[in-house]
Amino acid sequence: MSTFEALDLGGVRLYWLDGGGFRLDGGGMFGPVPRPRWSALYPPAEDNTVPLSAHVVLVQDSGSWGLLGSGFGHHLSDRQRRFYSLERESQLEQGLAEVGVSKAHIDWIVLSHLHLDHAGGIVDGSQPAFPNARVWVQQVEAREAHDETNRAHGCYGGTSFDLLHTAGLIEEVDGAGKVTPHVRVHLTGGHSRGHQATVIDGQDGAALLYLGDLLVTSAHLPPAWVSALDDFPLDTIRLKREWLTRAASAGWWVAFSHDVHTTAARLDHDGQPREVRPA
């Protein structure tokens, strides 16, 4: 079994796996926030880039295994590697092995959206990387992956999605959906038109909220701290305010999609971390 500690929600256990390491421009990651403010919380390198991790959450839910995201995978083009300034290859396979799980054991995958840092690992060459997994994605996001006018078109893996669709592994959602009795997805928009959040319910009110790229790092906890990469930033602000207020009130954990220091936290009523889970 794994030598790293799981987050136990009671009946549901979560493991954070490494989907790859990369760097992006700090100004892009923090959008309208002045550099002196964000850099004090998330320091950049001399070239103004900040380090990021493509976290993949492995979910053990009773007799099923699932993933939130799939990381970069191993099939990025040179152009895509340069765009993401990829520094560390995905270690997803090693992480699964450490827990004692193979790719064939994965029953379902939720993709918050189809950008390559979240969805690049769903294929292995010309084959589905997880042959028995149903892949949950919003219908509108599936359309976005093929829209060449989308400003983020180069970040999408449309051909990978087509491969899974042909294999009959895609589960398209229109709004809200229940993946398992303990895992629910909700359309949010914000980062992309079809972006979705995931709520994982444990026992006695324990839960984890995964907001995907609406909550990139712990420095993005203030609702107005949004990325310049968000297609609909006002929606991001509104949805963050609603969901994070709910999470703080209920004592839920919230996950950070790319923070190199922290994977998740529980918030006080001011929206600040009161308990953190280090990366």
Buried (B, 14 or more C-beta within 10 A) or exposed (E): EBEEEBBEBEBBBBBBBBBBBBBBBBBEBBBEBEEEEBBEBBEBEEEBBBBBBBBBBBBBBEEBBBBBBBBBBBBBEEEBBEBBBBBBBBBBBEBBEBBEBEBEBBBBBBBBBBBBBBBBBBBBEEEBBBEEBBBBBBBBBBEBBBEEEBEBEEBBBBEBBBBBEEEEBBBBBEEEBEBBEBBBBBBBBBBBBBBBBBBBBBEEEBBBBBBBBBBBBBBBBBBEBBBEBBBBBEBBBBBBBEBBBEBBEEBBBBBBBBBBBBBBBBBEEEBEBEEBBEB
